[in-house]
């Protein structure tokens, strides 16, 4: 007895393509107004490009600006600064020589050293000493210098003072020189580092005078 023939499975063809327009014979209803559909453009590629350019060009310029503004630098001690006069007696010369020797030992990579002793008509004295040369991290270098001088002057109550300028740092404290109480202030930027020892002045007055001394003594470029 013959078996009935198997039914062949019909293969389904690909689905019809989606309609790209109205079917044949279609008429829009009365009053119908076609509206154009606008494709939204993605904005993120332009945002990404802007951020990339800002990081590549803006960041180096922002962080590098203080460096090329503050270095190279040179220092020159004038004979007169405001009401201060540079002392030229034998004792002051010995102090200056010793200060420069100490600076050379502590800052072997310095391009130049400077030191001077000033006084005013009332007998207030300022002993100023420092170095010039490139400094990548002036804030850290100033902290090290203050630490170095802490043993010599017994510094205490050291505080940072805002200079209002990026790359420039100022720290002041109270110490002793012999039997006298002194204010000690240090500055650092990308081109110079210096310390001032002030007698018979408050810390605030010393900090103000220190910034004036820096603006007078240090030249850029």
C-alpha positions in Angstrom: 0.0 0.0 0.0 1.5 3.3 -1.0 2.1 6.0 1.6 0.5 9.3 0.7 3.0 11.9 -0.6 4.4 14.3 2.0 3.2 17.8 1.8 5.9 20.2 0.8 6.5 23.0 3.2 6.2 26.3 1.4 9.1 28.6 1.9 8.1 32.1 3.0 9.6 34.8 0.9 11.1 38.0 2.3 8.7 40.4 3.9 7.4 43.1 1.6 9.3 46.3 1.9 7.8 49.0 4.0 5.6 51.5 2.3 7.6 54.5 1.2 4.5 56.5 0.3 0.7 56.4 0.1 -0.9 53.4 -1.6 -2.1 53.8 -5.2 -5.2 55.8 -5.5 -5.0 57.3 -2.1 -6.3 60.8 -1.8 -5.6 63.1 1.2 -8.7 64.3 3.1 -9.9 67.7 2.5 -8.0 70.4 4.3 -4.9 68.2 4.8 -1.6 70.1 4.8 1.7 68.0 4.5 4.3 68.7 7.2 8.0 68.2 6.5 9.8 66.0 9.0 13.2 67.3 10.1 15.9 65.0 11.2 17.6 66.0 14.5 21.3 66.4 14.1 23.5 65.1 16.8 25.4 67.8 18.6 27.7 65.6 20.6 30.5 65.3 18.0 30.9 69.1 18.0 30.8 69.2 21.8 33.5 66.4 21.9 35.6 68.4 19.4 35.4 71.6 21.5 36.3 69.8 24.7 39.3 68.1 23.0 40.6 71.5 21.7 40.1 73.1 25.1 42.1 70.3 26.8 44.9 70.3 24.2 45.3 74.0 23.9 43.6 75.7 26.9 45.1 73.7 29.7 48.8 74.1 28.8 48.3 77.8 28.2 46.5 78.2 31.6 49.1 76.4 33.6 52.1 77.6 31.5 51.2 81.3 31.6 52.7 82.0 35.1 55.9 80.2 34.1 56.7 82.4 31.0 55.6 85.5 32.8 57.8 84.9 35.9 60.9 83.3 34.2 63.6 84.3 33.4 64.1 86.7 36.3 67.0 88.7 37.6 67.5 90.5 40.9 69.2 93.8 41.6 69.4 95.5 45.1 69.0 99.3 44.8 70.6 101.6 47.3 67.3 103.0 48.3 63.8 101.4 48.6 61.2 103.6 50.0 62.5 104.7 53.4 65.1 101.9 53.5 68.8 102.3 52.7 71.2 99.6 51.8 73.9 99.3 54.5 77.5 99.2 53.4 79.4 98.8 56.7 81.8 96.0 57.4 79.5 94.1 59.6 76.7 94.1 57.0 79.1 93.0 54.3 80.1 90.0 56.4 76.5 89.1 56.9 75.9 89.3 53.1 78.9 87.1 52.3 77.7 84.4 54.8 74.1 84.5 53.5 75.3 84.0 49.9 77.5 81.1 50.9 74.5 79.5 52.7 72.3 80.0 49.7 74.8 78.4 47.3 75.0 75.4 49.6 71.2 75.0 49.9 70.4 75.9 46.2 73.0 74.4 44.0 71.0 74.8 40.8 70.3 78.5 41.4 71.3 80.7 38.5 72.2 83.6 40.8 72.1 84.7 44.5 71.6 88.0 46.1 71.6 89.4 49.7 71.5 92.7 51.3 70.9 94.5 54.7 68.6 97.5 54.7 67.6 99.9 57.6 65.5 102.9 58.0 65.9 106.1 60.0 64.2 104.6 63.0 66.6 101.7 63.2 64.3 99.0 61.8 66.4 96.5 59.9 65.5 94.2 56.9 67.9 91.4 56.0 67.0 90.1 52.5 68.5 87.1 50.7 67.4 84.9 47.8 68.1 83.2 44.5 66.9 83.4 40.9 66.4 80.5 38.5 63.6 78.4 37.1 61.3 76.7 39.6 58.7 74.3 38.4 56.9 74.0 41.8 57.5 77.3 43.7 55.0 76.5 46.4 56.8 73.3 47.4 60.2 75.0 47.1 59.0 77.7 49.5 57.8 75.2 52.0 61.2 73.5 51.9 63.0 76.9 52.4 60.8 77.8 55.4 61.6 74.4 56.9 65.3 75.0 56.3 65.1 78.4 58.1 62.9 77.1 61.0 65.9 75.7 62.9 67.9 78.9 62.4 65.2 81.3 63.5 62.9 79.1 65.6 60.0 79.9 63.4 56.4 79.5 64.7 52.9 80.6 63.7 53.9 80.3 60.0 51.0 81.0 57.7 50.4 81.4 54.0 49.3 84.8 52.6 47.4 85.1 49.4 49.2 87.1 46.8 46.4 87.3 44.3 48.7 86.1 41.5 48.9 82.6 40.2 52.4 81.1 40.6 53.4 83.5 43.4 53.5 82.3 47.0 54.2 84.1 50.3 54.6 82.7 53.8 55.3 84.5 57.0 56.1 83.5 60.6 57.6 84.7 63.9 61.1 83.9 65.0 64.1 84.9 66.9 67.4 86.4 65.8 69.6 86.5 68.9 67.5 88.1 71.6 65.3 90.0 69.2 61.9 88.9 67.9 61.7 89.0 64.2 59.1 88.5 61.5 60.3 86.1 58.7 58.7 86.1 55.3 59.5 84.1 52.3 58.3 84.5 48.7 58.6 82.1 45.7 57.5 82.2 42.1 58.7 80.4 38.9 61.7 82.6 38.6 62.8 83.6 42.1 62.8 82.7 45.8 63.8 84.9 48.7 63.5 85.5 52.4 63.2 88.7 54.4 64.0 89.0 58.1 62.3 92.1 59.6 63.0 93.6 63.0 60.5 95.7 65.0 57.7 95.1 62.5 54.4 93.0 62.7 53.9 90.1 60.4 51.3 92.0 58.4 53.6 95.0 57.9 56.4 92.6 57.0 54.3 90.8 54.4 53.3 94.0 52.8 56.9 95.3 52.7 58.1 91.9 51.4 55.8 92.2 48.4 57.0 95.7 47.7 60.6 94.5 47.9 59.9 91.8 45.4 58.3 94.2 42.9 61.3 96.5 43.2 64.2 94.0 43.3 63.1 91.3 40.8 62.9 92.0 37.1 61.3 89.7 34.5 62.5 88.7 31.1 
